[in-house]
Amino acid sequence: MANYKLIVNPKAARGKGAKVGNMIDTWCRSANLDYELEYTTRPNHATEIADRDSSKFECLVAVGGDGTVNEVVNGIVGKKVKLGIIPVGSGNDYVKVLNIPIQPQQAFSCLLKQKTRVLDAGQAGNTFFANGLGIGFDAWVVITSQKVTKLRGSAIYLYSVLRTMYSYKSPWMRLTYNNTVLEDKIFMITVGNGVSLGGGFKLTPFAKLDDGLFDLNIVTDLTKIEIVQNLIGVYSGKHINMPQVRTDRTADILIESDQNLAAHADGELIKTPVQSLRVHLLPKALEVVVPDV
């Protein structure tokens, strides 16, 4: 069995992915690795490659941003294959919580050591995620961010938040979890496996990737001023002290509405708008290569 399958998104970080892919090819040859490298050519291609090759390799490596990682995760959840990550993107929230180096060559060096952690994942309908899921305002911000071409990192998210806040209206939702039913106008809900989304926004600041539970960040309807206050707070995680913010922990939640809801998983839009979505935790579903155990 070959050791590594590297799945490279050449368009990651405005085309930087292609350059990093060429460098990785050189590093692999220099290290005499048993490997294959393949470039993605279309959306969801990384999922197809990962699903096809998950039984052929010991480690599938996502080379790209959070979206590329999410696509590879959707091809390997629950399978006996390791997930490696060489980050080339603007957010890197999952990478940062795992202390995987942002510099590609340093991340490549971590792969060679093959130290791993077994981590939880999440499932929403037919979609899997490693880091977190958002419904409501957060998802509309993702829609807006996809139209931004000149900014990078958290600046994309900040700009998109400011654009979205002027037109967004909180939909009514019913949330059912832990034998509790909450009905209200919900500004946004985050189902967090990891700490942050959107390039460093600590929406679920106490979440852990391997504790068997999601952390919930539920925000009821906000005024424009309160949106700004919430935005300032999420940089440090202090938004949880706002009276409109409710936190909890669960392994399963049902989200319902009489309106079509926008949703994202790891920053990737769930293509079909939903009026009912069950999200549940998959314990110990991913074995991820990390710097330290």
N, C-alpha and C positions, 0 to 999 in steps of 0.2 A: 504494500500500500504506500502510495506517495505521501509525503509529509504535508505539503502546503498547496492550497489552491488560493491564489490571490485574485480577488474580484475588484477590478479598478473602475471607478467612475471617472472617465477622462474630463468630464465637464465640471467636476467638483471645484469649488473656489474659483469660479470664473475661468476654468480651463487649466488650473494648476494640477489637477488630477492626472492629466496626461504626462506632464513633466515628472511628477512623482512616480508614476508607473514605470517610466523609463529608468529612473534611478533605482527603483526596487529590483527591476530585472537585472541590473548590474550588480547590486548587492547580493542577490540570490546566487548568481553565477560565481561571484568571488567567494561566497561561503560554501560552495559546492552543495547547495540544497537540492533535494528532490522536490521539484515544484512545477506548477503550471500557472501561467498568468493570463487572464482574460479580461478584456475591456467590455464594459456594458455599452449598448448602443441605443437603448430606449428605456422609458419608464418601466419599472418592475422587472427589468432584465436580470438584475442581481438576484432577485427571488428565484427566478427560473434556473439560473446557474447553480445557486446554492442547493435547491431542491434536487436538481439533476445529479450533482456531484457530492452530496453529503455522505454517501456511502463509499466514496472512492478515496477520500483524503482524511487525514487525522485532524487537520486544522483548515478551516475556511476563513480567509482574511478579507475583511471589508476595508477597502482603500477608498475613502471618501468622507463625506460629512455624515451628520445624523441620519439623513435620509437613506444613504447607502447602507449604513449599519442596520437601519430598520428593515430594509429590503432583504438583506442577508438573514436577519433574525427570522423573517417570515418564511424563509426556506429551510430553517434548521431547528426550530423550536421542538424540543422533546426528542431529538435525534442524538445518536452517540457520535458527535463530532464537536471539536472545540471551535470557539469563535475567537478570532484574532482581529485586532483593529489597528490600522495605521490611519490616523486622522488627517483628512484634507478637507476642511470645511470651515464654516463660520460660527457654528454653535458649539459643538463638541461637549454638550452637557454630560452625556453618559461617560465619555472618555475621562472627563475631569474628575468625576466622583470616584472613578476607579484608579485615579493617579497614573493613567497611561500618558506618556509624554506626548506633547503636542508636536514636537519636531519629528518628522517622519523617520529619520535615521535612528533616533533614540527609540522610537516605538518599534522599529524593525528589530533592534537589538533585544527588546523585551520578548519578542516572538521566539527567538532562538532559545531562551531559557525555559519556555514552556511551563511556567508557573501558572496555576489556574485557580479560579474561584467558581464555585457552583452557585448560581444566582437564580432568583425568581424572575418570571416574566408575566405579562398580562395578555388577556385575550378579550377583544371586543367584537362580538359577532364572528366574522371570519378573519379578522385582522389581529395579528400579534404585535406586541410592543415590549421593548426592553426597559424603557425609562419612564414614560408617562403618557397619559391621555388627557386631552382637554376638550370640553364642550362649552359652547357659548362664545363669549367675547374672545377668548384665547384662540379659538378656531377661526374666527373672522379676522383676527390679526394675522394669522398664517395666510389666509386668502389675500389680504392686502400686501403682505410681505413678498409674495411671489411676483408682484408687479414692480418691486424695487430692484434697480439694476446698478446703482452707483454706490451703495453703502455696503458695509461688511459687519459681521458679528452682531453684538447687542444693539448697535446703532440701527440695524435693519428693524429689529423688534421694537425699539423705542419709537422710531418714526412711524411704524405701522400702527402702534398703539394710539398715537396722537391723531392719526388719520381716521382710525376706526371709531374712536370714542364720540365723535360728533354725530354719527349716524346710527349707532347701535342702540337697539332697544332690548331690554332683558325679557326673554320669553318665560312664560309660566312653565314650570317643570314639577314633576313628582319624582322624588328620590326615595328608593326603598332599599334599606340596608340594615343589618344588625337588628331585625325586628322593629325598625323605626321607619316611619313614613314622613317625609318632609315635603310639603307643597307650598310653593312660593314663586315669585318672580326671581329667577336665578340669573345673576350677571354672568357667572362662569363657575364651572366645577372642574377641578383638576384631580385626576386619579393618579397619584404619584407612586411609582416604584422607586425612583431616584429623587434626589433633592431638588433639581432645577430643570427648567425648560427655557427655550427662547434665548439661549446664550448667556445663562447666568442668573436668571430670575428664580429666586428660591421660593417657589410656590408651595412646596411641601418640605420645609427645612429640616424636619426630623426623620424623614423617610430613610429606610435602609433596604438595600437591594436583596437581602437574604433572610428577612425576618418572617416571611410567610404572610405579610399583610400589606395592603396599600395604605398610604396616608391620603386622606381626603382634604381638599381645600375647597370649601363651598362658600361662594360669595353671593349674597342677595343683592337686590337692585341698588345701584349707586348713582348719585348725582355726578355731574362732571367734576366738581371739586373733589369728591370722594374717590373718583377714578384716579385722579392725580395723586391723592394721598396713598391710595393702594399701590400705585405704580412705584412711588418712592419707597414704600415699605418692602416691596418684594425683592429689592436689591439685597437686603439684609435678612429677610425673613420676618421682619417685625410687623408686616401687614396682618399677621394672625391675631394681633391685639386689637384690631378694629372691630367694633360691635357688629358689623355686617359680615364678618368672616367667621365661619364655623369650621372647626377641624375635627376629624375623627379618624378611625382606622377600621378597615374591613377587608375581607377577602373576596367580597362579592357585592355588587351594587347594580340595581336596575334603574335606568334613567328614562323617564317618559315625558312626552309633551304632546299638546295638540297642534304644535307647529313643527315644521321641518327644522332640525337642529344641525348646525355645522359641527363637525368633530374632527380632531386630528389625533394621530398616534405617533409619538416621537417627532412631532412637527410635520408629519406627512398627512395630508388631508385624507380622510375616509371619503371616497369619491361620492358615495350615495348619501344624500341627506337622510337623517333618521328621525323617527318619532318615538322609537323605543330601542334601547340599546342596553344589553346586559354585559357588564364587565366583570370578569373574574380572574383571580390570581392563579398562576400555574407555578407551584412550588418547585424549586430546583430544576428548572427547565432549560437553563443555559450553563454551559461550562465555558468561561471566558478567560483568555490569557491576560494576565495582569503583571505588573512589575513586582509586587510583593504579595505574599499570602498572609 
